[in-house]
């Protein structure tokens, strides 16, 4: 009997795209119960930045479990939490001269976004939040209101209110001129448009098609937010924790966000955790217990997450990530150059690279072909037309090359099929 198809909800999604029962993982590879190996260019949608079953984290978790340390303590104080906070402040915040409070909430990205939205509205005493076309921020109602994807939004069953939409920089109607138009409307007291509580934006729109914001546009957006007394929320849930070749996706943009939402990779090895970095002057608006969550950074996540931070003790790991990211970009550009008549477009930042093949049917056929030949990746963007590559940052060069070889062969096969 297929227990999954018979008894699991029809909501299941990834298991339809990758119909295998996975039993083992090692860095950038997974093995199914038939013994077949797959090179993983999806990495848990950006959760497994440090690979499957990272040995340093596995050892730390086993030692903690065997020590009898507490696992679940709501938001009470524990040594693993103290060690994580200390490491994050000393390894990430202080070297960058960043001043933030660390807020732990429920363990997922959408929990982080909900907390950020709630706090922005408390701080400003305003209701509306501005989000951007093709942005993805989560599935719970507040975060879903900020999410643009029609397929996800239509499942809400209720109106998704108190969010207004603006074109992202790289989309039709976007750019600096649009921000100037927004400014004019907000500053005109008879425009009928109220200033927002916050602007929420991804520097790299991961699920939206790997669209990358520029320094000039982000600085203009930050200035607009500041001039209006609105908060700037950077959603770094998928693009953060080293993915772009720097710990935060915005480090080269010279901006200073009010709130940064983190999840996915922050927990280290798939142990769930979400954390917001909040400017102290905003954090003081919270009253104790005003926003809670049963799993506010359970201790296994603190243990694994603390080990993940060791990768950032110096610049070596991020230099390696930047080099691998450039290798990925070159591989995708070679593919694009091989099909000049198709108008394929390569874009990305660090080790989040993608090729837009302008055809969701083709992209999904390539993903299926890759799966059958031992490589996993996830299509994204409008209609799934963008092939996004986000392997573990720790992937060996030989696995990276082999994964792209599988991708190139699959694309060549599927282009021939679609030509007929």
N, C-alpha and C positions, 0 to 999 in steps of 0.2 A: 504493500500500500504506500502511496505517496502521502505521508502524514501532513506535509506542508500544504499541498493543494487541497486536501480533503478538509483539514481543520483550521488552517491559518486563514485570517481575514483576507478578503479579496483586495485589501489595500496594499498588500505587499507589492513592491516595485523592483528593487534591485535583483531580487531572486528570479524575476521573470527575464531580466536582461542577461543575468549570469546564472543559468540553471545548472549549478553544480553545488554539491555539499562540501564546503570547505572545512578541512580538519586541522591544518597546520599552517603556520606562517613563519617566515624567517627573513627579516629585513625587507627586501623588495619582492619577495616571492610568496605565493600561497600554493598549497597542495590540496586537491580535493580527495574524496574518499576512494576514488578510482586510482589514485596515485599520480594523476596528471598535474604538472606544475604550470603556474601562471606567473608572468612578470606583472607586477602591480603598478600601473601608472595612474591609479585612482586613490590609493592610500586612505581609504575610509573617508572620502570627500575632504581630505586635508587634515584628518585627525592624526594619522600615523606619520607625522613629519620625521620621526626618528626610527621608523621601520616597525615591522611586526616583531613582537617578542624581543624588543631591545634587551640584550643580555645584562647591561648595567641596571636597567630598571627592573627586570625580572628578578635579579639577585636581591635588590633592595626590597622588593615586595615580599619575596619569600622569607627573607630575614625578619621583616616586620611582622608578618603573619605568625611565624614561629615564635616570636618574642612575646606573643599574647597582647600586643598593643591594641588599643581600642580602634575599631573600624568606623563606627558611626557615632557622632556626638553632637548632632545638630550644628550650632555655631559655637560650641564651647571650645575652650583653649586646649590644645594638645601640642606635644613636641613636634610632630610632623608639620602642623600648621605654622608654628613658630619658625621652623627651619625653612619652609617654603617662603614665607614672608621675608625673612632675613635675606635669603638668597636672591629673591626677586628685586628687592630694594638695592642690594649691594652690587648685583651683577647687571641688572637692566636699567633701573631708574637713576641711580647716582652717577654712573659714568656718562649718562646723557643729560644730566642736570635737570631731570624731570621730577616734579613734585606732585604726587598723587596719593590718595587713599585707595586701599585695595578693598573692594566690596565683593563678597562671595554670595551667590544666590543659588537658585536651582542649577542643575548641572549642564544645561544645554545653552546653545547660542541664543535661542529665542527667549530664554529666561533673562539673559544678559540684556537683550534689547528691551524687553518689557520694563526692567528696572531702570534702564537709562531714560526711556520715554517718560516714565512716571516721575522720576526725579527732575527732568527738564521742565515738566509742567508744574511741579511744586515750586521750583526755583523762580520761574518767570511768571507764574500765575496766568499762563496762557494755555490754550488748548491745542492749537494746530501745530503739526510737525510737517516740515517739507522733506519729502524723499524724492528719489530720482528714477526716471524711466529705466527699466530692466534691473532695478535693484532687488536684492533678495535679503530679507532680514529675519525670516522665521515664520512659523506656522500658527502660533497662538494669536489671538485676535488683534492685540495692539501691534505686534510685530507684523502680522499678516496685512494689516491696514497699510503698513509701509512697504510691503512687498508688491511688486508690480505684476508678476506673472498671473495672467487671467485664469489659467487652469487651477492654480492654487486658490485664488481669490474666490472663485465661484463655489467652492466647497464650504465657504464660511457659513452660509445659511442666514446671515444677518448683515445689515449694512456695515461697511468698514469705514468708519468716520474719523474726522479730525486729522486727516492727512491731506495735503495738497501735493501735486506732482509737478516736477520740473524736468525738462530734458537733461539727461546726463551729457557731459561735455562732448563726447564723441558721437552722440546720436543726432539725428536730424532735428534742427531747431535748437541745438545746444550751443555751448561756447560762451565766451565772455560777454557777447552782446546780450544774450538771454539773462545773464546775471545783472547786467545794467538795466534791462527792462524790469526785472523783479525789483531792483532797488528803487526805481522810479515809482513803481506801484506802491511799495511799502511806505515810501516817504510822502506820497500824495495823500493828504488826510481825507480827500473825497474820492479815493479810488475804490472804496468799499472793501479793501483788503487789509486785514489785521496782521500785524507782525507776528511771526511764529514763535513757538516755544523753543524750537530747535530745527536744525538741518541735520539729517542723518544720511551718511554717504559712505560707500566703499571706495577706497583708493583704486582697487582692482575689483571690478564687478565679476566675481567668480562664476556664480550660476547664471548670471545675465549675459555671459559670452566673452569673458576675459577682456573687458573694456577698461582701459587704463587712463586715469585722470592725470593731467599735467600739473607741474608746479605752479604755473601762472594761474590756472583756473582754480586750483585749491586755495591759493593765497587770496584770490579775489572772493571766493566763497567764504573763507574765514573772516575777511574784513567786513563783508556784508553781514554775517552773523553778529560780529562784535558791534558794529554800528547800530544794529537793530536791538541789541540787548538779548539776542537769541544764543542758545548754546550750539556748539559744533560737536556732533557725535560722530566719531569715526568707528565704523563697523569693521574691525580687523579680525573677525572670527575665522575666516578661511585664509585670508592673505597674511595673517600675522604669525608670530612665533617662528620667525626665520624663513618663511616660505619665499619671500621676495629677495633674499640675499642680504637682508638686514632684519633686526628683530621685529620692528614695526614696518608696515608697508609704506609709511609716510616719512621716514627719517631723512630722505633726501629732498623733501619738499618745503622745509623751513616753516612748518605750521605747529601750532600748540593747541591740540584739541581740549575741549572741556571734559569730555567723557570718551574713553576708548573701551569698546566691548571686545572681550577675548573669550574664546572657548576652544573647541576642537583640539588643536595641538598643545594647549596649555596643560592638559592632563598627562602628557608624556607618552603613554602607549595605548591609548584607547580607554583609559580610566577616565570617566566623565567628570569634567569640571568646567565651570564658567566663572569669569572674574571681570569686573569692571574697574577701570582706573578712573577715579573721579577727582577733580580738582577739590582741594580741601574746603574752599569757600562755598562750593556747592554741596559737598557731603554733609556739612553741618546742618543742612535743611532737613535731613532725615531725623526722625524720632526713633529711639530704640525699639526694634521689633516691628517697625512700620511696614517693612517689606521683608517677608520671610521666605523660607523654602526648606523642606525637610532635609534635602541633600545639599547643604551649603558647603561644598568642598569636602567630601568624605576623605578619610585619612589615607586610603590607598592612592587617591589622586594626588594628595600633597606629597607623598613619598615618591611616586613616579615623576610628578611634575618638578620636584626639586632636582631629581637626577637629570631631567631634560635641560635644566638651566646650566648644568656644567658644560654643555656644548658652547656656551656663550662666555666662558671665562676669559677667552681671548678672541682674536679676529679670525683664527684659522678656519673654523667651521664655516663662517659666512663667506670667506674667500673661496672655499671649495664649492659652496652653494652657488655663488655668482659664476664660477667657471663652468659648473654643470649646466646652469641656466643658459649660458651662452652656447654651450654645445647643443642643448635642446633647441634653441632658437635657430641655430644653423641647420640642424637636421630638418626642421619644419620648413625653413626657407628653401632648402634644396627640393623638398617635395613641391612647394608652391611653384618654384622655377621650372619644374619638370612638366607642369601643366599650364603653360602661359595663357591658353585660351579660356581657362576656367575662372580666372579672377580670384584665385584663392588668396587669403590674407592672413599673415602671421602677426600675432601680437601677444604681449605678456610682459611679465616682470619677474626676474629671478627664475625660480623653478616652478612658476605657474606660467606655462606657455601653451599657446593654442593656435590652431589653424582653422579659419572660417572657410568652409567649403561651399557656403551659400546654398546648401541643399540638405535639409534635415533627413530626408529619406536616404541619401547617400551616406551621411555621417553615421546614422544608426546601422546601416548595412555593414559599414566598415567596422563598427564596434562589435557587431555579431561575428564577423569574420575573424577579428582579432581574438575574441574570446575562444573561438573554436581552435585557434592556433596558438593559444597559450599566452595571451596578453590582455590586460584589463584596462579600459579607460572609460570615461563617462562623457557623452555628448552634453552640451549645454547651449545656452542662448536661445533665440527665438526659433521654435520648431526643432531644436536640437541640432542646428546647422554648424555649430562650433565644436571641434574636437579638442577637448581640454586635457592637457597632460600635467598631472601633479603627483609624480612618484615620490616615495620617501626621500628626504634630503640626504639620507645616508646610502642611497642606492649605489652599488659598485658601477664603475664606468662600463664594464662589460655587459651588465644587465641593461644599462641605459641604451647601449648600442644595439643589443639584441632586440629590445623592445621596439626601437625605431625601425629595425629591419622587418619585423613582423608587421608593423603599421604600414610601411611602404608597400609591401607585397599585397596586403589586404586592400589598400586603396587602389592599387593598380588593377586587381581583380574586379573590384566593385565598379570602378569607372567603366570597364569594358562591359560589364553586365548592364549598367544603366544606359550605356550608349546604344544598346539593342532594345 
